[in-house]
């Protein structure tokens, strides 16, 4: 094993990787490609904690969340290498990820009402308003509301049946008369 690219290829051939959800694989592929480009001319054995920390600092210039995702993905690939004794240690274990500022913007009921009024006032944005209203009403993720189908609703019993994307939990939500 001479490069991060080779290690990543070995990881992608693993059962662990093959068992990931499609969305997770796509994200890992994207992040692995960026990490591979960064370490393109560096031998795998020369990727030490200092090199990992410098890479993280450089990635932070593009955004802390972005850099944290890259580090997490690099850790997964290196941990795969450690488990198979392809590498001695994971240099990204020493990288301390930076915290993101809290995103605690809470809308008042008036803010939600104003958003929905604007969204429903235009034919081209009414669908966004409907998705936002359902997410707000049922306290669900926007992405889960976006992929709803008519078959998810039991009109006779007034229940919405969904499988949450994050936890894969099946939930049954009451549908009000409104």
C-alpha positions as YAML, in Angstrom:
chain: A
units: angstrom
residues:
- id: 1
  name: UNK
  ca: [0.00, 0.00, 0.00]
- id: 2
  name: UNK
  ca: [1.74, 3.16, -1.19]
- id: 3
  name: UNK
  ca: [-0.90, 5.86, -1.32]
- id: 4
  name: UNK
  ca: [-4.12, 7.02, 0.27]
- id: 5
  name: UNK
  ca: [-5.78, 6.31, -3.10]
- id: 6
  name: UNK
  ca: [-4.83, 2.64, -2.87]
- id: 7
  name: UNK
  ca: [-6.02, 2.43, 0.73]
- id: 8
  name: UNK
  ca: [-9.32, 4.06, -0.27]
- id: 9
  name: UNK
  ca: [-9.73, 1.59, -3.16]
- id: 10
  name: UNK
  ca: [-9.21, -1.28, -0.72]
- id: 11
  name: UNK
  ca: [-11.82, 0.25, 1.61]
- id: 12
  name: UNK
  ca: [-14.30, 0.58, -1.28]
- id: 13
  name: UNK
  ca: [-13.83, -3.13, -2.03]
- id: 14
  name: UNK
  ca: [-14.70, -4.03, 1.57]
- id: 15
  name: UNK
  ca: [-17.97, -5.47, 2.79]
- id: 16
  name: UNK
  ca: [-18.19, -2.59, 5.26]
- id: 17
  name: UNK
  ca: [-18.34, -0.08, 2.40]
- id: 18
  name: UNK
  ca: [-20.65, -2.21, 0.25]
- id: 19
  name: UNK
  ca: [-23.17, -2.41, 3.11]
- id: 20
  name: UNK
  ca: [-23.49, 1.38, 3.37]
- id: 21
  name: UNK
  ca: [-26.60, 3.17, 2.12]
- id: 22
  name: UNK
  ca: [-26.35, 4.67, -1.36]
- id: 23
  name: UNK
  ca: [-26.41, 8.25, -0.02]
- id: 24
  name: UNK
  ca: [-23.58, 7.51, 2.43]
- id: 25
  name: UNK
  ca: [-21.48, 5.88, -0.30]
- id: 26
  name: UNK
  ca: [-21.96, 8.95, -2.50]
- id: 27
  name: UNK
  ca: [-20.83, 11.27, 0.28]
- id: 28
  name: UNK
  ca: [-17.84, 9.06, 1.12]
- id: 29
  name: UNK
  ca: [-16.84, 8.89, -2.55]
- id: 30
  name: UNK
  ca: [-16.93, 12.68, -2.81]
- id: 31
  name: UNK
  ca: [-14.90, 13.16, 0.38]
- id: 32
  name: UNK
  ca: [-12.43, 10.36, -0.41]
- id: 33
  name: UNK
  ca: [-11.75, 12.00, -3.78]
- id: 34
  name: UNK
  ca: [-10.89, 15.32, -2.11]
- id: 35
  name: UNK
  ca: [-8.66, 13.69, 0.53]
- id: 36
  name: UNK
  ca: [-6.96, 11.64, -2.21]
- id: 37
  name: UNK
  ca: [-6.22, 14.77, -4.21]
- id: 38
  name: UNK
  ca: [-4.73, 16.44, -1.16]
- id: 39
  name: UNK
  ca: [-2.38, 13.52, -0.45]
- id: 40
  name: UNK
  ca: [-1.80, 12.66, -4.10]
- id: 41
  name: UNK
  ca: [1.98, 13.09, -4.01]
- id: 42
  name: UNK
  ca: [2.55, 11.87, -0.45]
- id: 43
  name: UNK
  ca: [3.35, 8.27, 0.34]
- id: 44
  name: UNK
  ca: [0.92, 6.65, 2.74]
- id: 45
  name: UNK
  ca: [3.59, 5.98, 5.36]
- id: 46
  name: UNK
  ca: [4.47, 9.70, 5.33]
- id: 47
  name: UNK
  ca: [0.97, 10.83, 6.26]
- id: 48
  name: UNK
  ca: [1.62, 11.56, 9.92]
- id: 49
  name: UNK
  ca: [-0.55, 13.43, 12.44]
- id: 50
  name: UNK
  ca: [1.17, 16.72, 11.55]
- id: 51
  name: UNK
  ca: [0.30, 16.27, 7.85]
- id: 52
  name: UNK
  ca: [-3.26, 15.39, 8.81]
- id: 53
  name: UNK
  ca: [-3.57, 18.50, 11.00]
- id: 54
  name: UNK
  ca: [-2.17, 20.74, 8.23]
- id: 55
  name: UNK
  ca: [-4.60, 19.21, 5.74]
- id: 56
  name: UNK
  ca: [-7.47, 19.86, 8.16]
- id: 57
  name: UNK
  ca: [-6.39, 23.49, 8.61]
- id: 58
  name: UNK
  ca: [-6.30, 23.93, 4.83]
- id: 59
  name: UNK
  ca: [-9.74, 22.33, 4.44]
- id: 60
  name: UNK
  ca: [-11.15, 24.62, 7.14]
- id: 61
  name: UNK
  ca: [-10.56, 27.52, 4.75]
- id: 62
  name: UNK
  ca: [-13.40, 26.04, 2.68]
- id: 63
  name: UNK
  ca: [-15.62, 25.64, 5.75]
- id: 64
  name: UNK
  ca: [-15.48, 23.95, 9.13]
- id: 65
  name: UNK
  ca: [-18.36, 21.58, 8.42]
- id: 66
  name: UNK
  ca: [-16.76, 20.58, 5.12]
- id: 67
  name: UNK
  ca: [-13.39, 19.97, 6.82]
- id: 68
  name: UNK
  ca: [-15.03, 17.94, 9.60]
- id: 69
  name: UNK
  ca: [-16.68, 15.68, 7.02]
- id: 70
  name: UNK
  ca: [-13.35, 15.15, 5.26]
- id: 71
  name: UNK
  ca: [-11.63, 14.23, 8.53]
- id: 72
  name: UNK
  ca: [-14.41, 11.82, 9.47]
- id: 73
  name: UNK
  ca: [-14.17, 10.10, 6.11]
- id: 74
  name: UNK
  ca: [-10.36, 9.94, 6.26]
- id: 75
  name: UNK
  ca: [-10.65, 8.37, 9.73]
- id: 76
  name: UNK
  ca: [-12.98, 5.69, 8.38]
- id: 77
  name: UNK
  ca: [-10.55, 4.83, 5.56]
- id: 78
  name: UNK
  ca: [-7.50, 4.80, 7.85]
- id: 79
  name: UNK
  ca: [-9.33, 2.75, 10.50]
- id: 80
  name: UNK
  ca: [-10.05, 0.21, 7.78]
- id: 81
  name: UNK
  ca: [-6.31, 0.13, 7.05]
- id: 82
  name: UNK
  ca: [-5.43, -0.28, 10.73]
- id: 83
  name: UNK
  ca: [-7.89, -3.16, 11.15]
- id: 84
  name: UNK
  ca: [-6.34, -4.98, 8.18]
- id: 85
  name: UNK
  ca: [-2.80, -4.03, 9.28]
- id: 86
  name: UNK
  ca: [-2.23, -2.12, 6.04]
- id: 87
  name: UNK
  ca: [-1.13, 0.91, 8.08]
- id: 88
  name: UNK
  ca: [0.24, 1.15, 11.60]
- id: 89
  name: UNK
  ca: [-1.87, 4.03, 12.92]
- id: 90
  name: UNK
  ca: [-4.56, 6.48, 11.96]
- id: 91
  name: UNK
  ca: [-3.00, 9.97, 11.69]
- id: 92
  name: UNK
  ca: [-6.46, 11.56, 11.70]
- id: 93
  name: UNK
  ca: [-7.14, 10.27, 15.21]
- id: 94
  name: UNK
  ca: [-4.97, 13.12, 16.48]
- id: 95
  name: UNK
  ca: [-6.90, 15.82, 14.59]
- id: 96
  name: UNK
  ca: [-9.16, 17.79, 16.89]
- id: 97
  name: UNK
  ca: [-12.18, 18.91, 14.92]
- id: 98
  name: UNK
  ca: [-13.41, 22.46, 15.41]
- id: 99
  name: UNK
  ca: [-16.89, 23.13, 16.68]
- id: 100
  name: UNK
  ca: [-19.45, 24.79, 14.53]
- id: 101
  name: UNK
  ca: [-21.27, 27.78, 15.94]
- id: 102
  name: UNK
  ca: [-24.67, 26.80, 17.28]
- id: 103
  name: UNK
  ca: [-27.49, 27.21, 14.78]
- id: 104
  name: UNK
  ca: [-30.28, 27.93, 17.19]
- id: 105
  name: UNK
  ca: [-32.46, 30.14, 15.07]
- id: 106
  name: UNK
  ca: [-35.99, 29.55, 16.24]
- id: 107
  name: UNK
  ca: [-38.83, 30.98, 14.26]
- id: 108
  name: UNK
  ca: [-41.81, 32.43, 16.07]
- id: 109
  name: UNK
  ca: [-45.25, 31.33, 14.91]
- id: 110
  name: UNK
  ca: [-45.59, 34.68, 13.11]
- id: 111
  name: UNK
  ca: [-42.38, 33.94, 11.12]
- id: 112
  name: UNK
  ca: [-43.75, 30.58, 10.01]
- id: 113
  name: UNK
  ca: [-47.07, 32.15, 9.06]
- id: 114
  name: UNK
  ca: [-45.34, 34.87, 7.02]
- id: 115
  name: UNK
  ca: [-43.17, 32.27, 5.22]
- id: 116
  name: UNK
  ca: [-46.22, 30.18, 4.35]
- id: 117
  name: UNK
  ca: [-48.18, 33.21, 3.14]
- id: 118
  name: UNK
  ca: [-45.35, 34.16, 0.78]
- id: 119
  name: UNK
  ca: [-44.84, 30.57, -0.40]
- id: 120
  name: UNK
  ca: [-48.55, 29.94, -1.04]
- id: 121
  name: UNK
  ca: [-49.01, 33.31, -2.79]
- id: 122
  name: UNK
  ca: [-47.03, 32.20, -5.87]
- id: 123
  name: UNK
  ca: [-47.87, 29.18, -8.01]
- id: 124
  name: UNK
  ca: [-44.17, 28.34, -8.45]
- id: 125
  name: UNK
  ca: [-43.37, 28.27, -4.71]
- id: 126
  name: UNK
  ca: [-46.55, 26.67, -3.33]
- id: 127
  name: UNK
  ca: [-44.96, 23.19, -3.23]
- id: 128
  name: UNK
  ca: [-42.12, 24.48, -1.05]
- id: 129
  name: UNK
  ca: [-44.71, 25.99, 1.26]
- id: 130
  name: UNK
  ca: [-46.56, 22.69, 1.49]
- id: 131
  name: UNK
  ca: [-43.36, 20.76, 2.28]
- id: 132
  name: UNK
  ca: [-42.36, 23.32, 4.92]
- id: 133
  name: UNK
  ca: [-45.83, 23.28, 6.48]
- id: 134
  name: UNK
  ca: [-45.89, 19.47, 6.70]
- id: 135
  name: UNK
  ca: [-42.38, 19.40, 8.21]
- id: 136
  name: UNK
  ca: [-43.41, 22.06, 10.73]
- id: 137
  name: UNK
  ca: [-46.75, 20.42, 11.53]
- id: 138
  name: UNK
  ca: [-45.34, 16.92, 12.03]
- id: 139
  name: UNK
  ca: [-41.85, 17.89, 13.33]
- id: 140
  name: UNK
  ca: [-40.16, 15.88, 10.58]
- id: 141
  name: UNK
  ca: [-37.17, 16.45, 8.32]
- id: 142
  name: UNK
  ca: [-37.77, 18.43, 5.14]
- id: 143
  name: UNK
  ca: [-36.25, 15.65, 3.02]
- id: 144
  name: UNK
  ca: [-38.69, 13.11, 4.44]
- id: 145
  name: UNK
  ca: [-41.62, 15.38, 3.58]
- id: 146
  name: UNK
  ca: [-40.26, 15.98, 0.07]
- id: 147
  name: UNK
  ca: [-40.45, 12.29, -0.85]
- id: 148
  name: UNK
  ca: [-43.94, 11.61, 0.50]
- id: 149
  name: UNK
  ca: [-46.36, 9.78, -1.74]
- id: 150
  name: UNK
  ca: [-50.12, 9.47, -1.58]
- id: 151
  name: UNK
  ca: [-49.71, 5.87, -0.45]
- id: 152
  name: UNK
  ca: [-48.15, 7.16, 2.80]
- id: 153
  name: UNK
  ca: [-51.48, 8.59, 3.92]
- id: 154
  name: UNK
  ca: [-54.26, 6.48, 5.38]
- id: 155
  name: UNK
  ca: [-57.20, 8.85, 4.90]
- id: 156
  name: UNK
  ca: [-59.70, 6.55, 6.63]
- id: 157
  name: UNK
  ca: [-57.71, 6.49, 9.88]
- id: 158
  name: UNK
  ca: [-56.17, 9.94, 9.38]
- id: 159
  name: UNK
  ca: [-52.59, 8.69, 9.77]
- id: 160
  name: UNK
  ca: [-49.41, 9.44, 7.87]
- id: 161
  name: UNK
  ca: [-47.00, 6.51, 7.72]
- id: 162
  name: UNK
  ca: [-43.33, 7.30, 6.99]
- id: 163
  name: UNK
  ca: [-39.93, 5.76, 7.46]
- id: 164
  name: UNK
  ca: [-37.58, 8.43, 8.79]
- id: 165
  name: UNK
  ca: [-34.45, 8.75, 6.69]
- id: 166
  name: UNK
  ca: [-32.08, 9.41, 9.58]
- id: 167
  name: UNK
  ca: [-33.00, 6.65, 12.01]
- id: 168
  name: UNK
  ca: [-34.91, 4.34, 9.64]
- id: 169
  name: UNK
  ca: [-37.70, 4.34, 12.22]
- id: 170
  name: UNK
  ca: [-41.26, 3.80, 11.04]
- id: 171
  name: UNK
  ca: [-43.56, 6.46, 12.49]
- id: 172
  name: UNK
  ca: [-47.29, 7.00, 12.35]
- id: 173
  name: UNK
  ca: [-48.36, 10.63, 12.55]
- id: 174
  name: UNK
  ca: [-51.90, 11.91, 13.06]
- id: 175
  name: UNK
  ca: [-53.43, 13.89, 10.18]
- id: 176
  name: UNK
  ca: [-55.69, 16.67, 11.44]
- id: 177
  name: UNK
  ca: [-58.96, 17.61, 9.79]
- id: 178
  name: UNK
  ca: [-57.36, 20.87, 8.63]
...
